Amino acid sequence: MKKLQLENRSYKELLIAFKDWLEILGYSGSAKESYPNCLKEFLYNMEQKGCLKLDAITVTTIKDYYGYLKERPNQRTDGALSKAALNQHQQALRKFNEYLKKHNGKPMPVHLRAEAKKEEGWQTVLTQEEIKELFEAAEHSYVMRHVCLRDKAMLVALYSCGLRVNEAVHLDRRDILFDRELVFVRKGKNYKERFVPINYRNLKILEDYLYDARLEFYKANESEAFFIGQQGKRLGRQSFGNRLGILVKLTGNSELQEKKLHRILCAIALPHIFWSRARRWKAYNNF
């Protein structure tokens, strides 16, 4: 759908402004590409129907468009669009509505029910024993001690704090609030911020890494990133996966090694995702 060409001048300007807005807010590269592409297809469809103003778009108009999406062929594979792709189109329209609201525009009547995703991956939830094995593996995961301490800190962020990988990647030094026993997540899902409580034992692991091990990395003081790579830059998502893969191998646990790595990255946080909402709210209020 990248090849679609809009003719309506106002739609063109809105699409450009929407792209710029996503860029200013620091959205990921995939979001900055997928959201505008989805919006372009929507606006192109409106053009073809003679609907040249956002004010003319109704609930029925959007439902008809969504019906078209469900039936149109997938451009990359055989068959129709997946449920994930349909949800992405929905999210793009809602994100565009958010843009309109922020700029004093009238939002479109987007009343679509999210497509139910197939429940999967629950069999890959890690047991307490497997988590323990990962922490033990981190004690001797590399010849240099500061890398081992970073591995332990990564496990704390993913398991003990229940952060998503992307959230852990974007942690900065100032996000670890030692005096409050909180971790500030500034780039959470849908770019929402939140505070996550952390106990003293795990906070001590983060402290050992931050004030002892982290300083051993090249040009560590020149970066605000909490997790630093060997080149002195923020540790990326792929590096997180690589280090975790090494820890999994070091456990010697054949069952753990058979589990897919991306499932482990999700499963490692599951036991702590369902923390009490009251506890989180209390931690936020105390801050």
N, C-alpha and C positions, 0 to 999 in steps of 0.2 A: 504493500500500500504506500510505499515511499514515493512511487512514481505519480501518484495522483496530483493534479494541478488545480489549485483553487483559482477561481475567477473573481469572486466577490472581494472587493477591496477591503471592506471592514473585517471579513473573515481572515484575510491574509494578515492584517494588522494585529488582530486578536491572537492569531497563532504565534506570530513573532514575539508579541508581548508576553505570552504565556511561557515560551521558551526562555526568554530573558529572566522572567520571574523565578523559574526553576533553577536557573544558573545562579542567580543572586542568593537564593536560599541554600545553595550548596547541595542540591540533590545529587544522587549518584549518577554515574554515566549512563547506566541502563535506564534509569527513570527519566533522565533528560532526553533520552531517545524514544522510549516506548510511549510515554504520555503524549508528547506532541504528535507522534504518528497515529495514535488512536484518535486523538482529537481531530487531526486532519481528515481522517476517513469519515468521522461523524459530520464535520462541516461540509465535506464534499458531497455526502449523501443528502444533506439538507439542501445544498445548491441544486442537485439533480431533481429534487422535488419542488423546487421553486420557493423554498423557505429561506429567504435571504436576510432575515433579521432574527436575532435571538429571542426577541419578545414574541415572535410568532410560533415559537416551539412550545408544544403542549405535551401533556403526559402521554397522550395517544401517539404523538409524533415520535417520542423517544421509545415507546414500547414497540412501535412498528420497526424502528431502526434496529432495536435489539433482536427482534424476530428475524430480520435480515441477517444479522451477524450469526445467529444460530444456524442459518441455512447456507451461508456462503462457504465456498471451499477454502480449505486451509492452503495458504500460499507456499508453505514449506514442505508439508507432508500430505499424504492422501487423507481424505475424509474431511470432516468439519473442524471448526475450532474447538480446542479443548476447553474444559471448564475453567482451567487456570487462565487461559487466554481471554475467555469471556469476562472473568472477574477483573482482569487487567483493564479491559475496555470500560467496565463499570467504574473502576477506581480512577481512570483517567478523566471521566466525565465529572466525578465528584471532586477531583482535584481542580478541575477547571472551574467548577462552581465555587470552590474555596478562593480561587484567584479573583473571580468576579466579586465576591463579597468583600475581599480585602481592598478592592478598588471601587467600592460603592456601586457596583453593578447589580442587576437583578439576576439571582441564580436561576438556573433552568430547573424544571420539575422532574428531577431524576428520582424515580421511585421504582427501583429494580431490586429484586431479591438476589442476593449473592448465590452463585452456583455452589452446591454442596460438594466439597472435595471428598474423595475416597479416603476413609480412615486407614492410615498405614503407619508403619514404623513403631507401633507400640511394643512389638516384640524385641525392638532394639534398645529399650530402656536399660541402662546399665545398672547392675546391682551394686550394693554397697561394697561388696568384696572386689568387684571390678574397678570401682573408683579408687579403692584402697591400693590396688595393684598399680594403677596409673601414678598415684602419688609416690609410691615406693620406687617406681621406675624413674621418676624425675630426680631422685637422689643421685643417680649415676647415669644420667642421660647424655652427658658430654664430658670431655676431659677438662673443660674449663668450668669452674664452680659457678661463675656468674650466669652461665647459660642454664645450668641446672636450676638455679634459683628463679630464673625467668620462667622456666617450664612449670615450676610449682605455682608461680604467681598466675600463669595462664590458666591452670586448672582451677585455682581459687576463683578467678573471674568468671570462668565458664560454668563451673559446677557449684561452688559455694554461693556465688552471687547470682547464678542463673542468667548470666548475660548471653545474648546472642553473639556470634563471632564478630559480626560487624560492629556491635556495640563495644566489645572489648578492644577491637582494633582502634577505635576512635577515642579511647580513654586518654586523657591528659594527666600530667602529674598532679595538677590542682584538683582533679576530680575525686581523689581519695581523701575524704574528710576524716582524718584520724581522730580528731577530738570529738566528733559526733558519731563515730562508728557507722559511717554512711559512704556509699559510692554514688557519685552523681553521674547519671547516664545522660549525656547531652545529645546523642544521636541514636535514639531508640527507634522502634518500629513506627512507621509513618511520621518519623522525625519529631516524635514527642519526647520531652524530657521527663526524667523521674529520678527519685532517690531510692537506693536499695540498701537495706540494713546489712551489716556484716559483723560477725562475732569477733571477739578479741583474738582467738587463735588464728583465724584466717587473716585478720588485719595485721598480725605480726609477720606472716609470710609476705604480705605485700610490702610491709615496712622494710624487711630484710632485703627484698629485691630493690626497692626504690633507693634506699640510702647506702646500700653496700654494693650489690651486684650491678645495678643499672649504670653506675659511674664507670664501670670497667668497659662499657661498650664505646666504640669509636664515636667521638663528637656527641656524646650523650647530652652534654650541657647545652648544645646548640638546638636541641629539639624539645618541644613541650610534650611530645608523645610519651605515654607511660611505658608502652612496650616498644623497645628499640631493637633494630636489627644490627647485624654485623657491620653494615655500611653507615651506621649512624642515622638511619632514617626510620620512620614509623614502620613497625612490623606489619606486613600486609596479611590479608586473609589467607593467601596461599601458604605463607610461611607458618601461620597458625596450624593449618592442616598438615604441613610437612612435619612440624615438631610433634604434633599429636600422633601422627603415623609412626614416628620413631618410638614414642612412649608405648604405643600399642604393641609394637614388635618386641620391645624390651620386657614386657610383662611375661612373654612366653605362653600366654593364654591363647590357645588355638581357637576357642570359641569367640573370644574377643577379636581376634585377627580376621575371622571370617565375616564379621559385620562390616558393612560398607562404611567408609570413613565419613561421608557426608551425613549418614544416619547417626553415627557416633557423635558428631559435632552438635546435632540436635538433641540426641538422647541424653547427652552428658548434663544438660541443664534441666531436664524434665522433673526430677525429684524436687527441685526448688522453684519451679515456675508457679506451683500451686500454693505458694505461701499465703498466709492469712492476709486478706485485704486490710483488716483492722491493724495488723502489725505494720504494714507499709504506710498506712495513713498516719499512724501514731509517729512513725519515724519521720515522716514528712513534716508533721506539725511541730515536733520537737526541734526540728531544724529552724 
